[in-house]
Amino acid sequence: MLSIDELHELVKTRRSIRGYQKDKDVSEEQIRHILEVARWAPSGGNGQPWEFIVIRDAETRNKIAELFLKQQEHKREMEIAVRGEAKMTGAGFRDAPVYIIVLGDPRVNASYPVRTMEEKSDSHFYSGLANATLLIHLAAASLGLGSQYVSDASSPYLSVMLKVLLGVPEPLKVYHLIPIGVASTPVAPRPRRELEEIVNYENYDRQHCRDSQAIEKFLMRLTRRGSYGKKSWVEDDAGKAGH
Ligand SMILES: Cc1cc2nc3c(=O)[nH]c(=O)nc-3n(C[C@H](O)[C@H](O)[C@H](O)COP(=O)(O)O)c2cc1C
């Protein structure tokens, strides 16, 4: 059994990797092991909405990277329109030797009780897929491999193009693309909020509830939002940015 210290270490070791060594392969055994871990993810009603496509073919991976870059054009345009500038992630995952596409089958939402199905079909469906996805990342990290979330895989353009390219039938949905490989450079941990800020005992500590200024500071200092863009969501909320 994994000790809590080992688990803690594993969770801290996992990083989102955005550059991979082209000549370092990942074995079939490693991929099977990673997916064997993923299928033990918890899911609402034990509906297990996940299915996976493992892609090694270089031409297919290259096509996917090109499709990804194409869908970035709209994203960039929207960033510039709203925030005045855009700092986009490129297809840094292109060289990863294996891509895993996580698919979801929403028909299994019928595994939930009727009220849950009415209220929470979508959130339960996506929570299940998120759990399997996280286990993939952790399993890869435990093998010393790097991985990344490419959540734009589910954007309308990319998900449709991926479904056609890979022969994915309706009603399956494309959730995330996960490149797996050996990181080209070590990645420093991204900051996390301190435990004291986020944990409350018995009652909610109102001092924890951040005002707009504190949220703004957090967004700009500790999140991806701060790495680019001049207008803030706080301004946006106040209607100043007109969005
Ligand atoms: C739901 C979700 C979607 C994400 N989408 C992307 C993505 O599309 N591209 C990307 O490079 N990273 C993506 N990330 C990774 C986050 O940026 C990353 O987890 C966060 O910055 C913390 O860094 P770390 O993973 O190295 O700890 C996503 C993460 C989650 C949980």
The ligand as a Gaussian input file, in Angstrom:
#p B3LYP/6-31G(d) Opt

LIG

0 1
 C       -9.478000      20.909000     -16.453000
 C       -8.066000      21.288000     -16.811000
 C       -7.796000      21.791000     -18.064000
 C       -6.497000      22.138000     -18.429000
 N       -6.245000      22.522000     -19.709000
 C       -4.982000      22.735000     -20.106000
 C       -4.682000      22.967000     -21.471000
 O       -5.566000      22.963000     -22.337000
 N       -3.403000      23.183000     -21.811000
 C       -2.404000      23.163000     -20.893000
 O       -1.253000      23.366000     -21.268000
 N       -2.648000      22.922000     -19.585000
 C       -3.912000      22.697000     -19.181000
 N       -4.169000      22.393000     -17.858000
 C       -3.063000      22.313000     -16.901000
 C       -3.048000      23.451000     -15.900000
 O       -2.649000      24.634000     -16.525000
 C       -2.103000      23.056000     -14.778000
 O       -2.593000      21.896000     -14.152000
 C       -1.909000      24.143000     -13.724000
 O       -1.330000      25.284000     -14.308000
 C       -1.019000      23.671000     -12.586000
 O        0.222000      23.245000     -13.072000
 P        0.746000      21.755000     -12.833000
 O       -0.203000      20.816000     -13.561000
 O        2.129000      21.702000     -13.446000
 O        0.749000      21.506000     -11.376000
 C       -5.456000      22.025000     -17.486000
 C       -5.730000      21.508000     -16.222000
 C       -7.006000      21.119000     -15.890000
 C       -7.266000      20.485000     -14.543000

